[in-house]
Structures are given as structure tokens and as C-alpha cells.
Amino acid sequence: MTEVINQNIPSEAGETQELNKFQKALQAFCGWFGYGIYGRNSSKKRKKIFFDIITYIILLAGAFTMVYPLWWMFAASFATNDMVLLETVWWPSSTVSEVFSAFYNYSESFTVLDRMWNVELSLLRSILNTLIYSLVPVTIGVIVSAAAAFAFAKLDFKGKNFVFFYCLAAIMVPFPSIMIAQYCFYDSLNWVDGPLAMIIPGCFGAILTAFFIRQYLYGLPTAIIEAAKIDGAGYWRIFWTFIIPLAKPAIMAQFILSFMGSWNNFLAPQLFVRANEWKPLTIAVSEISSSGKINPQPITMAASVIAIVPILVLFAIFQKTIIGSIMMTGSKE
């Protein structure tokens, strides 16, 4: 192998330029992997190792960027009340005994809203409300969306493509452009004083969910449906007996994604829910910051940890189902 490190390298003017130690080390490192003026004899295996090292460095930097806000939020939830968290870059500067001696911020987050909303067990009530807003409309809505996806993917009827593309056009309409009209409509029905505005509309399904399930159903053989029709099965029986079990990965993935979206929803309940006893967890966390305490940030961070833990656990359990379903939505029959 040719010598990797050279004390001098020729410049454009024909003069020699002295290299410092860092430049020599960098030149030797790149030359060993086959790059630079002395790396011509390096093997392809070394070049692959070089690219793998660079790739992992980039991935580690991206992972740190994604994980660090969660780490900071968890660290801030143990901070004392005299700390200014916005000035803290790393772990809040306090002793180990101050951080781990008591979960004061977590216990306080369960009581601070009781005085603001005049509702007993406000945080627990908001968690229950969030479960209701996430489970009921998402469960019914995903089934309705799956039925619509089955019709668009496997049934032939006049105007099917027109209706489907008309529904897809609704995705291009942003929510802020129609939220005032929705509020006026829900207020005329007296829904904004309770949970109905957060439950009933979601029970009619979502076109984006139907679109992903429709793409998955394209990969299922139509012969199964034809055989069931020959045996006398109707479309509803085919849907419940064959389509639901076969499309279970896509339906489960869309259910989880819709559940996560409903759990983290903030703008809709901010507009459509007036009564304090029906406000979800996202509104509860936001109002803790305006509780009137001298430094409500540690308590807010503790409530944020409580709000985000169920989503992290849910995604960690079903991440393979979600990724696998999304990869198969592009398949065709």
C-alpha cells in the first residue's frame, strides 16, 4: 500500500504547503478508506466502511435532535419552582436529592386545575375525556372508512371514480378555512356545551383513512369476493367476514394513527368545547401554564409527560404494524 501521510503537498503555484497535525491525520484517515491523492489502492470494502461511518454519524445526529426535546421535557418535569427552564439547555441544575426526593410537580399537576376549573379531579377527568374523544369516534369512524374503502376498491357502480375524487378534493380544504362555519353549525345544535361536537362528526369516518385502506384492498384478490357472492353472501357479510380479517393490518394501523391524532388534537376542542368538565388533556396542559403560579413551567412539563407517555407506549408496541401497512398501501392487484 502506498504511503498515506505526506509531509508536504504541492500547491497550484508549484510551492509546497506544510500540513498541520490535524490535516495529516485527516489525510491519512481518508486515504486509508480510498479517498484523497493517496487512496487509489484502497479496497471497495474500506470505501463501504467509510460511507457506513458517515451514515451512522448522520443518523445519530438526527436521533439526538429528535430525542433531546423529550429528554429535556422529562428533565424539566423534575425541576424546582425557582428555576427558569427557558434558560436551561441541558438537565436542570439541581442536586440529585432535589430532583428525585419527591414527584412534587406531578402531584401538583393533578390538583392545580381543580381550583381553576372548579371541577374535582380535573386532570383525571380530562384524561377520561381524551379517551372518549379518541376511542369512540375513531373506532366507529375507522369501520365506516373501511366500508367506504371496500366499496371504492372492490365494487363497481356508476360514478365511483367521480365520487372518490370528489371526496379526495375535501382533503385539500384546510380546517382553519371551515372552522368558523363548523362552530356556527355545532352551536346551532347546542353541541359546543358538551362532548357531542368532538364525538359525532368523527363517527362518519375520514376520507384519508378510507384512501389508505382502499390502496391496501387493491392488493387483495377479487376472486375471494366473487366466490363469496356465488355462495350467496351479501356485501355486508363479505365485508365483515372477509374484508375486515384480511385488511386487519391496514385497519389497525389507521386506527392507531387516528387515535394518536385525536389524542393530540388541540385546536378542535379549543373551539368546540366550552364546559370545563368536558375539556380534554391537551387543553388541561395548556391551561396549567396560566394557573397563576410564580413558575408554572415545571408543573406544565410534568403534565406534558403524563400526556405523551401513552402515545409513546402505543407507538412503540405497534410501530411494525404501522410501517408495514404504509409500505403495502402502494401495492396493486
Number of C-alpha atoms within 10 A of each C-alpha: 9 11 10 19 17 12 12 13 14 10 10 8 6 8 10 12 12 14 14 10 10 9 12 17 14 13 20 20 17 18 22 24 22 22 18 15 11 20 21 14 13 16 12 11 10 14 18 13 12 17 12 12 12 12 12 11 12 12 12 12 11 11 11 12 11 11 10 12 11 14 13 17 18 18 19 28 24 24 26 20 16 9 16 15 23 8 8 12 9 12 15 19 16 12 9 8 8 13 18 11 10 11 14 18 22 20 13 15 24 17 16 20 21 14 11 15 15 11 14 14 15 26 24 14 19 21 20 16 20 22 16 18 25 24 18 16 22 28 17 18 25 26 21 20 26 29 22 20 24 24 17 22 21 15 13 10 9 8 8 14 12 10 12 16 10 11 16 15 11 11 12 8 10 9 12 11 9 10 15 12 11 16 17 13 14 17 14 10 12 12 19 21 16 17 21 17 24 24 20 15 13 21 18 16 21 20 22 15 24 29 21 22 31 24 22 27 26 20 16 18 12 14 9 12 20 13 11 16 14 9 9 11 15 12 16 11 13 18 19 13 13 14 19 17 11 15 20 14 20 27 25 16 23 25 22 23 17 21 22 19 14 21 24 18 18 15 13 15 20 13 14 23 21 15 12 19 19 21 24 29 28 22 18 23 23 14 16 20 16 14 16 11 12 9 17 18 23 28 29 26 26 26 25 22 18 18 19 15 10 13 17 11 11 14 15 10 11 13 14 13 19 20 12 13 22 18 11 18 18 12 12 12 10
